[in-house]
Amino acid sequence: MRKKKAKRREVKLENRFSNPALSRFINYLMKDGKKLVAQKIGLSSLGKYRKEAEN
């Protein structure tokens, strides 16, 4: 007999932008629980992308 399907958990909005898609992206980047490192990498890449998009 199979168990019940696992419920989908809500993503906590821990970053300064309060964007669930950005939180999921940072969680995807995270390795070995290093969330601060993942935030720095993700936000710096977004900053570079914004500068290129403006030009």
N, CA, C and O atoms as a Tinker XYZ file with bonds, in Angstrom:
   220  protein
     1  N      0.835000   -1.173000    0.000000    73     2
     2  CA     0.000000    0.000000    0.000000    64     1     3
     3  C      0.889000    1.249000    0.000000    63     2     4     5
     4  O      1.863000    1.333000    0.748000    81     3
     5  N      0.536000    2.214000   -0.849000    73     3     6
     6  CA     1.335000    3.424000   -0.953000    64     5     7
     7  C      0.914000    4.445000    0.085000    63     6     8     9
     8  O     -0.224000    4.464000    0.553000    81     7
     9  N      1.870000    5.290000    0.427000    73     7    10
    10  CA     1.589000    6.364000    1.375000    64     9    11
    11  C      0.964000    7.542000    0.638000    63    10    12    13
    12  O      0.909000    7.567000   -0.591000    81    11
    13  N      0.500000    8.506000    1.404000    73    11    14
    14  CA    -0.080000    9.706000    0.808000    64    13    15
    15  C      0.997000   10.521000    0.094000    63    14    16    17
    16  O      2.181000   10.444000    0.424000    81    15
    17  N      0.562000   11.293000   -0.879000    73    15    18
    18  CA     1.484000   12.160000   -1.600000    64    17    19
    19  C      1.920000   13.295000   -0.677000    63    18    20    21
    20  O      1.101000   13.847000    0.057000    81    19
    21  N      3.188000   13.642000   -0.711000    73    19    22
    22  CA     3.725000   14.697000    0.154000    64    21    23
    23  C      3.125000   16.041000   -0.241000    63    22    24    25
    24  O      2.965000   16.342000   -1.423000    81    23
    25  N      2.794000   16.845000    0.774000    73    23    26
    26  CA     2.249000   18.172000    0.518000    64    25    27
    27  C      3.366000   19.110000    0.097000    63    26    28    29
    28  O      4.496000   19.005000    0.573000    81    27
    29  N      3.039000   20.019000   -0.792000    73    27    30
    30  CA     4.019000   20.998000   -1.261000    64    29    31
    31  C      4.187000   22.072000   -0.199000    63    30    32    33
    32  O      3.207000   22.641000    0.283000    81    31
    33  N      5.426000   22.344000    0.160000    73    31    34
    34  CA     5.711000   23.333000    1.203000    64    33    35
    35  C      5.812000   24.721000    0.597000    63    34    36    37
    36  O      6.205000   24.881000   -0.558000    81    35
    37  N      5.452000   25.722000    1.390000    73    35    38
    38  CA     5.578000   27.100000    0.946000    64    37    39
    39  C      7.039000   27.549000    1.090000    63    38    40    41
    40  O      7.734000   27.155000    2.026000    81    39
    41  N      7.475000   28.363000    0.164000    73    39    42
    42  CA     8.839000   28.883000    0.203000    64    41    43
    43  C      8.861000   30.098000    1.113000    63    42    44    45
    44  O      8.041000   31.004000    0.962000    81    43
    45  N      9.791000   30.123000    2.055000    73    43    46
    46  CA     9.918000   31.268000    2.955000    64    45    47
    47  C     10.593000   32.418000    2.214000    63    46    48    49
    48  O     11.579000   32.220000    1.504000    81    47
    49  N     10.060000   33.596000    2.386000    73    47    50
    50  CA    10.609000   34.780000    1.725000    64    49    51
    51  C     11.618000   35.433000    2.660000    63    50    52    53
    52  O     11.261000   36.290000    3.469000    81    51
    53  N     12.871000   35.029000    2.546000    73    51    54
    54  CA    13.906000   35.503000    3.461000    64    53    55
    55  C     14.790000   36.581000    2.857000    63    54    56    57
    56  O     15.659000   37.123000    3.541000    81    55
    57  N     14.584000   36.894000    1.605000    73    55    58
    58  CA    15.469000   37.874000    0.984000    64    57    59
    59  C     14.835000   39.257000    0.986000    63    58    60    61
    60  O     13.686000   39.430000    1.394000    81    59
    61  N     15.582000   40.212000    0.537000    73    59    62
    62  CA    15.121000   41.595000    0.622000    64    61    63
    63  C     14.100000   41.961000   -0.444000    63    62    64    65
    64  O     13.462000   43.009000   -0.339000    81    63
    65  N     13.927000   41.129000   -1.468000    73    63    66
    66  CA    12.992000   41.442000   -2.532000    64    65    67
    67  C     11.607000   40.842000   -2.314000    63    66    68    69
    68  O     10.669000   41.240000   -3.004000    81    67
    69  N     11.440000   39.913000   -1.399000    73    67    70
    70  CA    10.179000   39.210000   -1.108000    64    69    71
    71  C      9.528000   38.663000   -2.367000    63    70    72    73
    72  O      8.331000   38.841000   -2.591000    81    71
    73  N     10.317000   38.007000   -3.172000    73    71    74
    74  CA     9.836000   37.424000   -4.409000    64    73    75
    75  C      9.975000   35.903000   -4.300000    63    74    76    77
    76  O     11.087000   35.402000   -4.129000    81    75
    77  N      8.865000   35.158000   -4.397000    73    75    78
    78  CA     8.976000   33.702000   -4.242000    64    77    79
    79  C      9.827000   33.040000   -5.323000    63    78    80    81
    80  O     10.508000   32.054000   -5.044000    81    79
    81  N      9.803000   33.554000   -6.539000    73    79    82
    82  CA    10.626000   32.977000   -7.607000    64    81    83
    83  C     12.108000   33.173000   -7.301000    63    82    84    85
    84  O     12.917000   32.277000   -7.546000    81    83
    85  N     12.464000   34.330000   -6.773000    73    83    86
    86  CA    13.857000   34.596000   -6.417000    64    85    87
    87  C     14.292000   33.718000   -5.242000    63    86    88    89
    88  O     15.430000   33.250000   -5.210000    81    87
    89  N     13.407000   33.493000   -4.286000    73    87    90
    90  CA    13.721000   32.614000   -3.154000    64    89    91
    91  C     13.958000   31.186000   -3.623000    63    90    92    93
    92  O     14.875000   30.517000   -3.147000    81    91
    93  N     13.132000   30.717000   -4.561000    73    91    94
    94  CA    13.337000   29.368000   -5.097000    64    93    95
    95  C     14.648000   29.276000   -5.856000    63    94    96    97
    96  O     15.343000   28.262000   -5.780000    81    95
    97  N     14.995000   30.338000   -6.596000    73    95    98
    98  CA    16.251000   30.353000   -7.344000    64    97    99
    99  C     17.447000   30.289000   -6.395000    63    98   100   101
   100  O     18.406000   29.561000   -6.648000    81    99
   101  N     17.386000   31.049000   -5.308000    73    99   102
   102  CA    18.477000   31.038000   -4.328000    64   101   103
   103  C     18.568000   29.672000   -3.655000    63   102   104   105
   104  O     19.668000   29.172000   -3.423000    81   103
   105  N     17.429000   29.064000   -3.340000    73   103   106
   106  CA    17.452000   27.728000   -2.756000    64   105   107
   107  C     18.014000   26.707000   -3.736000    63   106   108   109
   108  O     18.657000   25.742000   -3.323000    81   107
   109  N     17.781000   26.908000   -5.017000    73   107   110
   110  CA    18.320000   26.016000   -6.040000    64   109   111
   111  C     19.840000   26.151000   -6.124000    63   110   112   113
   112  O     20.544000   25.162000   -6.329000    81   111
   113  N     20.340000   27.370000   -5.967000    73   111   114
   114  CA    21.783000   27.608000   -6.027000    64   113   115
   115  C     22.517000   27.083000   -4.796000    63   114   116   117
   116  O     23.712000   26.797000   -4.865000    81   115
   117  N     21.824000   26.957000   -3.691000    73   115   118
   118  CA    22.453000   26.654000   -2.409000    64   117   119
   119  C     23.095000   25.265000   -2.406000    63   118   120   121
   120  O     22.490000   24.286000   -2.842000    81   119
   121  N     24.307000   25.201000   -1.914000    73   119   122
   122  CA    25.039000   23.938000   -1.758000    64   121   123
   123  C     25.426000   23.768000   -0.296000    63   122   124   125
   124  O     25.950000   24.697000    0.319000    81   123
   125  N     25.179000   22.616000    0.254000    73   123   126
   126  CA    25.581000   22.264000    1.623000    64   125   127
   127  C     25.050000   23.251000    2.662000    63   126   128   129
   128  O     25.707000   23.481000    3.677000    81   127
   129  N     23.886000   23.832000    2.430000    73   127   130
   130  CA    23.274000   24.726000    3.404000    64   129   131
   131  C     23.865000   26.121000    3.459000    63   130   132   133
   132  O     23.591000   26.868000    4.398000    81   131
   133  N     24.666000   26.487000    2.478000    73   131   134
   134  CA    25.316000   27.805000    2.459000    64   133   135
   135  C     24.401000   28.820000    1.771000    63   134   136   137
   136  O     24.617000   29.182000    0.614000    81   135
   137  N     23.385000   29.270000    2.493000    73   135   138
   138  CA    22.398000   30.163000    1.903000    64   137   139
   139  C     22.951000   31.560000    1.660000    63   138   140   141
   140  O     22.612000   32.189000    0.658000    81   139
   141  N     23.793000   32.051000    2.555000    73   139   142
   142  CA    24.355000   33.395000    2.384000    64   141   143
   143  C     25.216000   33.469000    1.136000    63   142   144   145
   144  O     25.168000   34.459000    0.406000    81   143
   145  N     26.000000   32.438000    0.885000    73   143   146
   146  CA    26.839000   32.397000   -0.311000    64   145   147
   147  C     25.951000   32.365000   -1.555000    63   146   148   149
   148  O     26.235000   33.052000   -2.536000    81   147
   149  N     24.888000   31.576000   -1.519000    73   147   150
   150  CA    23.970000   31.495000   -2.653000    64   149   151
   151  C     23.277000   32.832000   -2.898000    63   150   152   153
   152  O     23.054000   33.211000   -4.048000    81   151
   153  N     22.936000   33.549000   -1.828000    73   151   154
   154  CA    22.313000   34.862000   -1.989000    64   153   155
   155  C     23.280000   35.843000   -2.646000    63   154   156   157
   156  O     22.889000   36.603000   -3.532000    81   155
   157  N     24.523000   35.828000   -2.220000    73   155   158
   158  CA    25.511000   36.730000   -2.811000    64   157   159
   159  C     25.696000   36.442000   -4.289000    63   158   160   161
   160  O     25.759000   37.367000   -5.099000    81   159
   161  N     25.783000   35.170000   -4.647000    73   159   162
   162  CA    25.974000   34.791000   -6.049000    64   161   163
   163  C     24.749000   35.176000   -6.871000    63   162   164   165
   164  O     24.877000   35.764000   -7.945000    81   163
   165  N     23.570000   34.845000   -6.369000    73   163   166
   166  CA    22.336000   35.118000   -7.109000    64   165   167
   167  C     22.069000   36.592000   -7.277000    63   166   168   169
   168  O     21.712000   37.032000   -8.370000    81   167
   169  N     22.233000   37.369000   -6.218000    73   167   170
   170  CA    21.944000   38.800000   -6.298000    64   169   171
   171  C     22.992000   39.547000   -7.110000    63   170   172   173
   172  O     22.670000   40.521000   -7.790000    81   171
   173  N     24.241000   39.101000   -7.045000    73   171   174
   174  CA    25.266000   39.760000   -7.866000    64   173   175
   175  C     25.027000   39.464000   -9.343000    63   174   176   177
   176  O     25.234000   40.337000  -10.186000    81   175
   177  N     24.597000   38.252000   -9.670000    73   175   178
   178  CA    24.313000   37.937000  -11.071000    64   177   179
   179  C     23.112000   38.724000  -11.569000    63   178   180   181
   180  O     23.091000   39.143000  -12.726000    81   179
   181  N     22.109000   38.936000  -10.720000    73   179   182
   182  CA    20.964000   39.751000  -11.121000    64   181   183
   183  C     21.366000   41.205000  -11.320000    63   182   184   185
   184  O     20.864000   41.873000  -12.224000    81   183
   185  N     22.269000   41.695000  -10.480000    73   183   186
   186  CA    22.757000   43.062000  -10.634000    64   185   187
   187  C     23.489000   43.248000  -11.951000    63   186   188   189
   188  O     23.314000   44.265000  -12.621000    81   187
   189  N     24.314000   42.267000  -12.330000    73   187   190
   190  CA    25.022000   42.334000  -13.612000    64   189   191
   191  C     24.039000   42.283000  -14.770000    63   190   192   193
   192  O     24.215000   42.975000  -15.773000    81   191
   193  N     23.002000   41.460000  -14.630000    73   191   194
   194  CA    21.994000   41.336000  -15.676000    64   193   195
   195  C     21.230000   42.655000  -15.853000    63   194   196   197
   196  O     20.951000   43.068000  -16.978000    81   195
   197  N     20.897000   43.304000  -14.748000    73   195   198
   198  CA    20.182000   44.584000  -14.816000    64   197   199
   199  C     21.015000   45.652000  -15.498000    63   198   200   201
   200  O     20.488000   46.439000  -16.285000    81   199
   201  N     22.323000   45.691000  -15.204000    73   199   202
   202  CA    23.192000   46.686000  -15.827000    64   201   203
   203  C     23.267000   46.469000  -17.341000    63   202   204   205
   204  O     23.256000   47.428000  -18.113000    81   203
   205  N     23.344000   45.196000  -17.757000    73   203   206
   206  CA    23.399000   44.896000  -19.186000    64   205   207
   207  C     22.066000   45.198000  -19.858000    63   206   208   209
   208  O     22.041000   45.624000  -21.013000    81   207
   209  N     20.954000   44.983000  -19.148000    73   207   210
   210  CA    19.640000   45.208000  -19.732000    64   209   211
   211  C     19.378000   46.712000  -19.911000    63   210   212   213
   212  O     18.673000   47.114000  -20.837000    81   211
   213  N     19.937000   47.525000  -19.037000    73   211   214
   214  CA    19.742000   48.969000  -19.141000    64   213   215
   215  C     20.471000   49.560000  -20.335000    63   214   216   217
   216  O     20.014000   50.539000  -20.926000    81   215
   217  N     21.600000   48.971000  -20.689000    73   215   218
   218  CA    22.417000   49.504000  -21.800000    64   217   219
   219  C     21.873000   49.091000  -23.129000    63   218   220
   220  O     22.435000   49.450000  -24.164000    81   219
